[in-house]
Amino acid sequence: MAPTIAITGSASGIGAAIAKLYASKGYNLVLADSASDLLKSTTSYLQSLFPSTEILSHETDVTQASELVKLKDAAMAKFSSLDMVVLNAGISGNYKMPAEQGGWWGNPDGMRKLFDVNMFGVINGVHAFLPTLREQAKSGNKVTRIVVTGSKQGITNPPGNPCYNASKAAIRYLAEQLSYELKDESVTVHVLVPGWTFTGIVTDGIPGFYNEGTAAKKPAGAWTPDQVADYLDKGIEKNDFYILCPDNETTTEMDKIRMEWTMGDLITPRQPLSRWRPEYKEQFAAFYASKEKK
């Protein structure tokens, strides 16, 4: 029996790339997204690439717990098994108001929507799929997996888009708690932390995918979604919890130095977000240089 992977936010970008990779590995696909037309196009394209792959495509609003339960029920009805769930759906949020209307803090409804998708989309996904993944691990004598797509912004918390940063920080902590709760079970948890990734919608009749149609538009420093998907797969093989992706501009070591400095804000008398404050510029530069030499 072929293994089955369910992916939210799979109509485009990283989610679509993960779907393509696992289809190539022989998985059945359960694709979910709220963008119904794009989801249909992506499903058709994947089916053309992998004619023998079984695909279930399901329009899904991750902010509604009942819709994630319906997705899980549909997946089990079609495939009778489930091996991996990728909770990838997320938005960056276009909720900033003009300065005179409060800026980032002037649109509580927009901020709430961002949390509904980014944080409660994960909570709803775990609620819907975890009991089945636990049962599948026990009855099938196998390891099942939950992947949550996080963000470096949820770790280093750069200025700007505070609600996005907070939502990604929240799911990181939720995933840590979930991993600990499942430490004695055969259900593993992983947090995918992409670097700079070019996820622009691709033209040339292939919605949702990076290909030659947009290769010329990709910034040199960015990774493609396919690179992120491949890095995720390798991280899962190593059973890494944090799968921290580099890109063509930022190495993993650079990320680690920046994260170490960020954690230092908690235990030193610095002001928060010190990395971006002018009064700490020289101190951060010296810290960074000292770490690079090691």
TIDREN-253158 format. One record per residue (C-alpha): x, y, z. Coordinates in steps of 0.05 Angstrom, whole numbers, padded with zeros to 5 digits, always signed. Layout:
% residues N
XYZ;...
//
This chain:
% residues 294
+00000+00000+00000;+00027+00068-00019;+00039+00118+00037;-00005+00179+00041;+00013+00252+00055;-00037+00308+00069;-00015+00380+00057;-00052+00444+00073;-00034+00506+00033;-00014+00460-00025;-00041+00499-00085;+00024+00538-00094;+00093+00553-00068;+00126+00508-00017;+00063+00466-00006;+00058+00450-00080;+00132+00434-00083;+00125+00386-00024;+00067+00352-00060;+00108+00344-00124;+00168+00315-00086;+00127+00264-00048;+00088+00244-00110;+00155+00228-00141;+00169+00184-00081;+00106+00144-00092;+00059+00176-00041;-00015+00186-00048;-00032+00260-00043;-00085+00296-00003;-00083+00368-00026;-00120+00423+00012;-00124+00498+00000;-00175+00554+00003;-00156+00578-00067;-00203+00531-00104;-00185+00549-00176;-00110+00547-00164;-00118+00481-00126;-00154+00450-00186;-00099+00473-00233;-00044+00448-00188;-00079+00381-00180;-00087+00373-00255;-00014+00390-00266;+00011+00341-00214;-00034+00287-00243;-00004+00300-00312;+00066+00292-00282;+00049+00230-00242;-00008+00193-00277;-00006+00134-00229;-00009+00177-00166;-00075+00177-00129;-00095+00249-00112;-00151+00275-00068;-00161+00350-00077;-00204+00385-00024;-00221+00459-00018;-00208+00474+00055;-00211+00534+00101;-00162+00518+00156;-00193+00570+00203;-00253+00523+00210;-00238+00462+00252;-00296+00424+00221;-00266+00431+00152;-00201+00399+00174;-00241+00341+00204;-00277+00334+00137;-00210+00333+00102;-00184+00278+00148;-00248+00238+00139;-00244+00244+00063;-00171+00223+00064;-00185+00161+00105;-00246+00143+00064;-00205+00144+00000;-00138+00117+00024;-00152+00081+00090;-00084+00103+00115;-00046+00166+00132;+00029+00173+00142;+00046+00247+00143;+00010+00313+00151;+00042+00380+00131;+00006+00439+00162;+00033+00491+00114;-00025+00539+00103;-00007+00610+00122;-00012+00683+00104;+00034+00742+00115;-00024+00790+00125;-00038+00855+00091;-00068+00889+00151;-00024+00950+00161;-00063+01015+00162;-00037+01085+00146;+00003+01115+00203;-00053+01163+00221;-00099+01103+00230;-00053+01064+00275;-00004+01029+00227;+00006+00956+00246;-00040+00965+00306;-00098+00998+00270;-00133+00936+00244;-00151+00885+00298;-00195+00846+00250;-00137+00837+00202;-00092+00815+00259;-00144+00765+00282;-00150+00736+00213;-00075+00725+00210;-00077+00687+00275;-00138+00648+00252;-00099+00622+00192;-00028+00616+00217;-00039+00593+00289;-00109+00564+00292;-00099+00532+00224;-00045+00490+00258;-00086+00478+00321;-00145+00456+00279;-00100+00411+00238;-00071+00377+00298;-00140+00369+00328;-00165+00336+00265;-00107+00291+00246;-00070+00273+00310;-00117+00218+00335;-00113+00184+00266;-00038+00191+00262;-00032+00160+00332;-00078+00102+00313;-00042+00092+00247;+00026+00089+00281;+00001+00037+00330;-00040-00007+00284;+00009-00003+00226;+00071-00009+00268;+00101+00051+00233;+00124+00122+00245;+00075+00177+00226;+00094+00250+00221;+00068+00321+00231;+00104+00379+00197;+00089+00451+00214;+00114+00508+00170;+00145+00561+00214;+00188+00622+00198;+00254+00652+00219;+00212+00714+00235;+00180+00673+00290;+00249+00664+00321;+00288+00728+00311;+00226+00773+00309;+00251+00828+00262;+00214+00895+00264;+00152+00900+00221;+00091+00855+00214;+00088+00840+00289;+00027+00795+00284;+00059+00750+00231;+00121+00743+00275;+00078+00728+00336;+00036+00676+00300;+00097+00639+00276;+00128+00642+00345;+00064+00613+00373;+00063+00553+00328;+00136+00540+00343;+00121+00535+00417;+00059+00493+00403;+00101+00445+00361;+00153+00439+00416;+00099+00421+00466;+00068+00371+00418;+00135+00339+00405;+00146+00331+00479;+00078+00301+00490;+00091+00250+00435;+00162+00233+00456;+00143+00162+00476;+00101+00149+00414;+00116+00135+00341;+00089+00203+00318;+00144+00252+00303;+00138+00328+00298;+00180+00373+00254;+00182+00449+00244;+00202+00470+00174;+00236+00539+00177;+00246+00564+00106;+00297+00616+00088;+00286+00667+00033;+00243+00629-00016;+00218+00654-00083;+00146+00630-00085;+00118+00675-00140;+00061+00645-00179;+00088+00613-00242;+00060+00629-00311;+00064+00588-00374;+00002+00549-00355;+00032+00518-00292;+00000+00555-00234;+00031+00546-00166;+00099+00520-00188;+00168+00548-00198;+00196+00531-00267;+00230+00563-00327;+00172+00611-00333;+00195+00651-00273;+00268+00630-00265;+00291+00696-00293;+00250+00733-00241;+00280+00697-00181;+00328+00738-00139;+00397+00708-00136;+00395+00702-00061;+00330+00663-00057;+00318+00588-00058;+00264+00556-00099;+00206+00519-00066;+00234+00454-00094;+00299+00466-00055;+00259+00477+00009;+00219+00413-00003;+00282+00373-00014;+00314+00402+00049;+00252+00383+00088;+00255+00312+00063;+00328+00305+00084;+00313+00335+00152;+00256+00286+00163;+00303+00228+00145;+00349+00252+00200;+00289+00261+00247;+00308+00334+00259;+00256+00374+00298;+00277+00442+00271;+00291+00438+00197;+00325+00505+00188;+00335+00521+00115;+00391+00564+00089;+00385+00602+00023;+00434+00629-00028;+00448+00690+00015;+00444+00666+00087;+00479+00603+00113;+00456+00561+00171;+00514+00586+00212;+00494+00658+00199;+00424+00642+00222;+00450+00609+00285;+00492+00669+00304;+00433+00716+00294;+00388+00671+00335;+00439+00666+00391;+00442+00742+00394;+00366+00746+00396;+00363+00698+00456;+00415+00742+00490;+00363+00798+00493;+00328+00756+00546;+00388+00749+00593;+00425+00815+00584;+00403+00886+00601;+00392+00902+00527;+00329+00930+00498;+00287+00882+00455;+00302+00875+00381;+00371+00901+00397;+00400+00874+00332;+00363+00929+00295;+00375+00986+00345;+00430+01035+00326;+00458+01037+00397;+00475+00963+00393;+00503+00963+00322;+00576+00959+00342;+00563+00909+00397;+00526+00862+00350;+00579+00870+00296;+00633+00850+00347;+00592+00791+00371;+00580+00768+00300;+00653+00773+00282;+00674+00734+00344;+00627+00677+00326;+00649+00675+00253;+00721+00664+00274;+00704+00600+00312;
//
